[in-house]
């Protein structure tokens, strides 16, 4: 039995702790915040409840398998999200994308015109072949250099991965309607990236969403984090909240434990870090090996992913207020000029003047009191960078930009300003402080470059005994993917 310290109680840390404890190890978890969940946050006030992180779940089988491997099913109620999302384009087009992939072509033909459904189906079929090629080897085990070489060795596989194509370029080749290309571009932001620089392999993302479905956890996605914490307690994991780790200690060339911020030392044979990889290599690992120092240098050069500017709106009136009809819980309003948004995010950092606006307005009665509605509003934002970019702590900026986002929504036909009881504003600077995410980058680093989506920091670090889990490490961000990173780490450590 190994003595294992897990740093961070995000989804990755909780899932890794549960799996390792179920394998017979002695596990202690230290979390800097006063609560668990990491970016899977929650905000409650006056009977309103908001998920402040992910707002839907894909690949639910990943969590079914996780709970089965650690003691049995969790008491979570999953509901399909149908439609998956309502897209609103600048020309007034409305597209509600169905949960059932078989119904998508007809929905596209009805919204965008004949032929759109066939183009999507051809794209979807191609993505299915790509998923068969990269899904299992990339997401379920450590990625090695020979895996990339294997993709390149067979011409058919290389053409499918197409490292020379960006996601934008792939869309231009396969999707004739500009609105459908804009829909595809949005999936680059699922990894915090620019579609003009993100690799085309990210085209598997919309396929995964359609194949495995989009799901809502009744009571909010935070219930998933609660269930993981409960499973850790059941398995005997010692969970210490409000207990920041200051250093990952080493003896010789391998891990020896951690030093807490209060000076106490916790010995360990294995340390698993559910923290941003840059924090691990730049702050926690004070005496890196030569290979670890090289990883630190690579991370410093990597571009940060997008951050997010968030409004939590407590509104008067329930779903459909003012319309008499139910609306999709997830909606996206696109701008006329999507490239201008990506320029503001990555090339000339500035609050986006005319941003894409995402709204999650769940109809779940657990999320709002009678006569009220809880809206989570998100726009992509450049990271918090007071020295060379946007200082999100600048006096008055958060409120001015919050007003701007509401004005944009109003111009696009969704004016809720007269319904607001109160609002809570979260900037990238807030996310940096609350979740220890450098700059408020949601996904760590952006996936820019031919193989970038497949080359995140490895789960097994160059320091023996130190492992990385979570969205900034392999295989990437998103609830199920983070949970898979925990399985990879548990498999690498092995049973007691």
N, C-alpha and C positions, 0 to 999 in steps of 0.2 A: 504493500500500500504506500503510495507516494503522498507526501505532504504538498498540497497544491493551494496556492493563493491565486484567486481571480481578482483582477483589478477592474472594477466597473460593473454596475448592475443594470446595464442596458440589456436589450434582448439577447445580444450575443453572449454577454457575460453570464446572464441567468441561465441560458440554454446550455452553455458549456459547463457551468457549475453543476447543473442537474445531471447531465450526461456523465460527467466525471465521478460524481458521487454515486450514481447508479452502477458505475464500473468498480466501485469498491474503494475509491480513494478518500482520503480525508481532505475536505475542501473548506477553505475559509474565503469569504468574499468581502472586499472592502470597497465601498462606494463613497465618493466625495460629497455627493448631494445628500439632502435629508430624506430623499425618497428614491424609489427604484424606477426603472423603465427607460432611463436615458432620453433619447429623442422621442420615445413613445410616451409622450407626456399627456397630462390632463389638467384642465383648469375648471374649477367649480365656483359659481357665485350666484346667489339669489335663485337657486333652483335650476340654473343653466349649467350644462356640462359640455365641455369642448375637448375633443382630441386635438392636441397641439402638434402631433406628428403625423404618422401615416393615417389615412382615412379609409382604406380598404385593404383587403387581404387577398392575395393571389396564391396559388399553389398551396391550398390548405392542407394537403396531404403531408407536407413537410412537418407541420405541427402535430398532425395526428400521429405520425411516426415518432416524433420527439416524445410526446406524452406516453405513447405505448412503450417506448424503450426505457422510460424512467418511472414506470409504476402503473400505468393505466390511463384511460381517457380523462380528459379534463372536462369540467362542467361549463362548456361554452356553447352558446347557441349561434350557429352560423346561418345567415340568410343570403340568398343570391342578390346581387345588385343588378337590377334590370329596370331600365336600361343601364348599361355600364357607365355611360357618360352622355350628357347632352352638349354637343358642340355648337357654338354660335359664331359664325364668320362675319367679317366686316361688311360683306355685301348683303347681309340679312339672311343668308342661308342657315337653316336649322337642321342639324343631324343628331338624332338620338340613336346611339349605337347599341343594338340589342345584346343581351347576355348570350343568346344562342348563336354560335357562329353560322349556322345554316340560314339564319334570318338576316345576316348582315348584308349580303349582296342586294337583296330587294330593298333594304333600308337605304343603301347607298344610291341605288338607281332612282329611288323616289326623291331623295334629297338633292343629289348632285347631277342627276341625269343618266339616261341609258348608257351602259358601258362601264360605268364606275364600279358596279358590283363585280363585273368580270375582271377588271383590272385588279381590284382588291383581292379577289379569289386567287388569281395567279400569283400575286405577291405573297398571300397567306400560304399557299402551297410551297412556294420557294422557302419561306421561313420555316415551314415544317421540316423540310429536308435539312436546313441549317441546324435546327434544334436537334435533330437526330445525330448530327455530326458533333456538335459542341456541348450539348446539354449535360450528358452524363460525365464526360471526361473533364469538363471545366468546372461544373458546379458542385460535384460530389466528391472530389478528391483534390489533393494538391496539384497545382499545375507546374509541370517541369518543362525545361527547355526542349526536351525531346518530344513533348506533346506538340509544341509549336512546329517543330521540325516535321512531325508526322502530318500535320495539316498541309505543309508545303510540299511534301514528298509526292503526293498523288495529285495529279493535275485537276481531277474532278473536284477533290476536296478544296484545293486552293482556289478554284473558281468560285466555289460556294462561299468560302470565308471572305474572299475578295479583299485582301488587306489594302489594296490600292484604291479602293472606293470609299468615299465618305458616305454617311447615311443620307445626306442631302443628294449626293450624286446618284445613289441607288434609287431614290425616290424619283428623280428626274428621268431615269431610264425606264422605270416600271409603272409609274403612276401619272397618267396624262393630265388629270385634273389638278390645278394648283391648290385647291382646297384639300384634296386628299394628300398632297405632298406636305402641306402645312400640318395636317393631322399627324403624319409620320415624323416630321421634324420635332414635334412635342416630345416624342419618346426619347430623344437625346437628353432632354432635361430630367428624365428619370434617373440618369446617372450624373446629373449636374453639368452637362456638356453642351457644346455648340454643335449643331448638326452639320455645319460646314467643315468641322474638323474631327468629328466623332467617327469611328470606323463603322462600316456598314454591317458588321456582325451584330450591332445593337438592334438590327431589324428583327431579331428573335423576340424582343420585348413585347410588341403588340401581339405576336403569335401566342406567347405564354399567357397573356391576359385573356385572350379569347379561348385558348384550349382548356385552361384550368379554371377559368371563370374568375369573376370578381365577387368578393364576399364581404359581408358586414357582420361584425360580432355584436350581438344585441347588448346594449348598454355601453357600447363604445369599444374601440380597439384597445383601450387601456386595460380592459378585462383580460386580454391575452397576457400582458405583463404581470397582472395580479396572479393569474394562474401559474405562471412560471415561478414567481416568487414563492407561492404556496407549495409548489412541487419541490423547490430547493429546501424549504423548511421540513417538509415531509421526509426528505432524504438525509437530514441531519447536517446540511450546509450551515456553517456559522456565518450569518449575514450581519455585517456591521455598516450601518448607514452613517452619514455625516462623519466619515472616516477616510480622509484623503490620503493617498499614497504619494510620497515625495520622491521616492527613488526605488528602482529595481536594483537590488544589490547583487554583486557577483563575488565569487571567490575563485581565483585562478581565471579560467576562461568560461566558467559556467555560472548559471544563476545560483544564488544562495538564499534569496528571499526578497523581502521588501522592507523599506524604512518608511514609517508613517510620518505624517506632517508633525505629529507631536513628539517625534524622536524615537518612538518605540520601534523595535525591529521584530519582524515576523519571519522566522526561518521557513524555507520551502525548498523542495526538490524541483518543483515546477511552478512557473508563474505564467498565467494566462492574462493578457492585457486586452480588455475591451475598452480601449481608448483610441483616439485618433492616432494613426501610425506616426504622424509627425511628432506628436507629444511623446510617444513611446521612445522614439529614437533621439529626439532633441532635448527632452527634459527628464524623463524617467531613467534613461540608461546613461548614467554619468561616465562610465568607463567602457565604452564600446570596443569591440574587437575591430580589426581592420575592415572586415566585411560589413559589420554593422555600421561603421563610419561611412563606408561607401554607400550603403542604403540611405543613410541620413542625407548625404549629398544629393542623391537622386530625388529624394522627396522634396528637398529645398527647391529643386529646379522644376518640379512638376507644377502645372497650373492648378490653382484651387478650383473646386467645383462651384457652382452657383450657391448663393445663400437664398434666404427667403424673407420677405416682408409680410407679416401676418396681421390680419384684423380678426379679432373675436367679437362678433356682433350679437348682442342680445336684442332680438327684435320683437315688437308687438305683432301679433297675428301668426297663424300657423301656416303650414305648407299650402301653396295655392292662393294665398291671400291676394285679393285684387284680380285674380284670373279665373277663379272658379274651377281650375283643373289642377291635378297633381303635376309636379315637375320632377325631372330627374334629380336625385340627391346630389349627384356630381355634375357640375357644369363648367364649361370652359368658354370664355369669350376671347376670340383671337383678335389681334390688331390688324390693321391694313398692311403694316410693314413689319414683318417678323424679323427681318435682318437688322433693322434698327434696334430691336430689343437685344439681340445677341451682340451687337456692337457695344451697346451700353454695359452689357454684362462682362465682356471679355476684352474688348479692345480699348475703349475709352470709358473707364468705369464711371457710372453716374446712375442715380435713380432713373429707372426707365420711364420716359415721358408718356408713352402710350403702351402700357404693358399688357401681356396676356393675363387675364384674371381667372383664377380657379376658385370655385365656391363649392364647399361641401355643406349641405343643409339637410342633415338626416331627418327622416320622418319618425325616428324612434322616439316614443314618448318619454323614455328615460333621459333624453338629452335636453329637454326643455319643460318648463311648467306649463299648465294649461293656458292657452292664449298667447303662448310665446314660441319663438323659433330661434335656434342657435345656428349661426352661420360662422363657418371657418373660411376666411378669405385669404388667399395666398397669391402673391405675385413674385416672380423671380427677381432677385436682387444681387448686385455685386457684393462681394464680401466686405466686411468691416475692415477698413485699412486707413487709419487716420493719417499715416505718413505719406502714402502715395496714391490713395484712391478715395473712397467715400468714407467720411467719418459719420457713422450713423448715430453717434452721440452728440453731434453738433446741435446747439440750442435750437429748438423749434422744428428740426427736420422731421422727426417722427410724426408729429401732428400734421404738418403741412403735407407730407406725402400720404398720410392716411386720408386726408381730405381729397387729395388728388385721385387716389384709387377709387373712392366712392363716386367722384365726379365722372371718372371713366366708365364705371358701371352704369351710371345714370345715362350717359350718352349712348350706351349700347342697349338701352331699353330696360334696365333693371335698377330703378331708383328706389333705394330703401332708406334714404336719409331721414324721411319723416317717420320711420318706424323704429328708430334706434332708441332703446332704453338706456343702454350704455355700451361702451366699446373698450376693448383692451387691445393695445398695440404692442406687437413684438417685432423688434428689428434684428438684423444679423448680429449686432453687438450684444443683444440680449441672449441670443442663442449661444454665442461664444462664451458668455459668462455662465449660463445655466447648464450647458451640456459639454463644456470644455472642448468645443469645436472651433479650431483656429479660424478666425474671421467670420465664424458662423457658417462656414462651408458645410452644407448638408451631407455631402457624399465624400468628404475628404478631398481627393484630387479629381479633376475632370478627366474623362476618357478621350484625350486628344492624341491622335497618332494611329498608325496602322494596326498595332497590336495592343494599344493602351487598355482597351476594355478587358484584355486577358492577362495583363501584367501588373496587377496591384501587388502591394507588399505581401510577401509569402506568409502563410500561417506559421510555419516553423522559421523562427528568426535565425540569424547567423550565430546567436549566442545560445549554446546548448542549454536546454531547459526553459527557454523563453518562447512563448507562442503568442500570436496575435489573432484576435477574433473581432468580428464587427464589420461595419460597412466600409471602413477605409482599407481593410485587408481583403485578400482573396476570399471568396469570388466577387464581392462587391456589396452594394447597398440594396435596401428593400427588405421587408420583414422575412420572407422565406429564405432569401439568399443569405442574410445574416445568420439565420438559424442553421443553414447548411454549413456555414463557416464553423459553427460550434461543433457540428458533427465531425468535420474534417479534423479539428483540433483534438477532439476526444479520441478519434481513431489513431491519430499520430501518437498521443500519449499512451494509449492502450490500456487494457484492464489491469487492475491491481494484481 
